[in-house]
Amino acid sequence: MKSLKDIVKNECTGEFIMAVNDTMNVLNGKWKIPIIAVLLYGKRRFTEMEKAIPKINPRMLSKELRDLENNGIVKRTVQNTVPVTIEYELTESGYCFKKVLNVMLEWGLEHREIFFKQL
C-alpha cells in the first residue's frame, strides 16, 4: 500500500481522487457522521442512538447503520438475552475516523468564526 506522501505529491492524481471518492461513498448522507460520532464514545443500543441524534427517524437510523456495517465501519452484536439485546460499536476502521472528525470539528469552528465576521 502506498503512503499518503506517495499519493499526495504535488498533483491531484487519479489515486488521490479514488481515495477521496471511497471516503465520500462510505460517509455519504446526512446521518453517517453523527452516528459515528455517537459510537466514538462506546457501544450503543439502537434506542440510545436514536435519542442521541436529534431528528433522525428509526427507519433512517436502521438504514444508515446497515450501510456502515456493510462498509466495515460499524459492528452489530446480538446478545442472547431476554429480550434480545443488540449493540452497535465501531470497528477498528471506524475508530480511525476520530482523526477525521477532529479535523472536521476544528475546520467547522474556524469556518463559523470567519463566516460570521463577514456578515
N, C-alpha and C positions, 0 to 999 in steps of 0.2 A: 504494500500500500504506500502510495506517495505521501510525503509530508505536506503540510499546509504551505510551507515555504516553496516547495516544488510546484504546487498548483497555482499559487497566487504570486507570480513573479511580478513582472511589470506590465502584464496584459491580461485581458479577460479571455481566458481560454475556454474551449468547449467543455473541458473537465470542470472548470470553475462553475460554469452555468449549470451543468448536470448536478453538481453537488448542491447548489442553491435550489434548483428545482426539486431535488429529493427532499430537502428540508421543508420547502413550502408544501409539497404534496402530503407529507406527514402531518404538518401543522395547519393545513387549510381549514377554514371555517372560524366562526366566532368563538367557539367554546373550548377548543382543544387546549389552548394555552392556560385559561383559567382552571381547567381540570387538572392539568399537570401541576400548576402552582399549588393547588389544594393538596395533591398527593405528595408533593415535596416534603410535607410535614408528617408523613407517615400513612399507614394503611387507613382506608376509609370504607365505610359501607355506603351503599347507594344513597340512602336517605340522608346520610351525613353530608355527602357531596351536594345533593340537591339543595339542602339548607345553606351550605356554604357559598353557593354560586347563585347570586340573585338573578331572577328572571329566566333561568333555564327550566325547561319543562322536562318531565320524566322521559318522554319519547326521544327528545334530542340528546339528553344525557346518556341514555342507553345506546343510541347510535354512535355517538362520539367515543364512548368507552370501547365499543366493539371495534371501531376503526383504529383506535390507539392500541388495542390488544393485537389486532391483525398486523400492525406495523411494529410490534415488538417494544412498545413504549410502556404499556400497562400490562400487569399480570392479574388475572382474575382467579381467586381461590375460593372454592366451595368447601365449607366445613360441614362435616356430618353431625350437625346438632339438631335439636328440635326446638323451634323451627330451624330450617337450614339457614346458615349464615354465609353470606357472600361478601368477600372483601376484595378491594382493589388496591394495588400498590404499584409503584414504578419499578420497572426493570432497571438493570444497570445502565442501559442506554437512556432510559427515562431520567434517571438521576443526573446524568451528564448534562441534561437540559438546564440545570440550575445555573451554569455559567452563562448560558444564553439569556436566561430570564433576568439575571443580574445586570447584564449589559443593556437589555431592553428597558429595564426599570431606570437605570442611570440615564439613558438617552431620553426616555419619556419625561423625566423630571427636568432635564436641561431644555428639551424642546418646549415644554409648557412655559418655562421661565422666559425663554427667548420670544415665543409666540405672543404671550400676554404683554410683554414690554412693547411690542409693535402696535398693539391696539390702542 
